[in-house]
Amino acid sequence: ITATFAYSFVDASYKEWDSTQTWTNAQTQDRETVEVDLEDSEFVYMPEQSLTASLRYELPVDSSIGSMSLMASVYWQDEMFTDETSVVYEQQAAFEGWTADDLAEAKKVSTVDSYSVLNLRYDWRNVMGSDVHFATYVNNATDEEYVVGGLNVIDALGWAAFTYGAPRTIGASLRYEF
């Protein structure tokens, strides 16, 4: 049995970040250039914490038929922020005349939830003493829907789009060494 474990903690922050933005009042169409402090912004699409753990078990089979193993691994990561300007949404909403629903939706898409992905694998190396190796696997076994990246332009264009990770994937491989 082989167990592995990896943990990552990222404590990223900006030392200083002043940004010039142009906001437009929805009622009067007045445009104003404002200087906003984004120093307290979170880094986008960078989880603060992530964890990978796996367990691999070598099956007790006679070496004349090869070697077989089962493996399960899980990857987990913390929530991620998707828009560095979300720290000034309240100010922007007040100036531009966003409704309470607009502000709530902007806040909702400025963070994506934490998630975990389970992968399973079976390996049979040197099948029946040959140079053939066989494997079968299921990635994202629980069919978790999770965001890996995207584009959030709520402040400029009023929309956000996300890139999602692969759905459950079942596959096999056959390899010959020569």
HELIX and SHEET records of a PDB file:
HELIX    1   1 SER A   63  ILE A   65  5                                   3    
HELIX    2   2 GLU A   84  VAL A   88  5                                   5    
HELIX    3   3 TYR A   89  GLU A   96  1                                   8    
HELIX    4   4 ALA A  100  VAL A  109  1                                  10    
HELIX    5   5 VAL A  127  GLY A  129  5                                   3    
SHEET    1   A 6 THR A   2  PHE A   9  0                                        
SHEET    2   A 6 GLN A  49  GLU A  58 -1                                        
SHEET    3   A 6 SER A  67  GLN A  77 -1                                        
SHEET    4   A 6 TYR A 115  ARG A 125 -1                                        
SHEET    5   A 6 VAL A 132  ASN A 139 -1                                        
SHEET    6   A 6 THR A 169  TYR A 176 -1                                        
SHEET    1   B 2 ASP A  18  THR A  24  0                                        
SHEET    2   B 2 ARG A  31  ASP A  37 -1                                        
SHEET    1   C 2 MET A  80  PHE A  81  0                                        
SHEET    2   C 2 THR A 111  VAL A 112 -1                                        
SHEET    1   D 2 VAL A 147  VAL A 153  0                                        
SHEET    2   D 2 TRP A 159  TYR A 164 -1                                        
END                                                                             
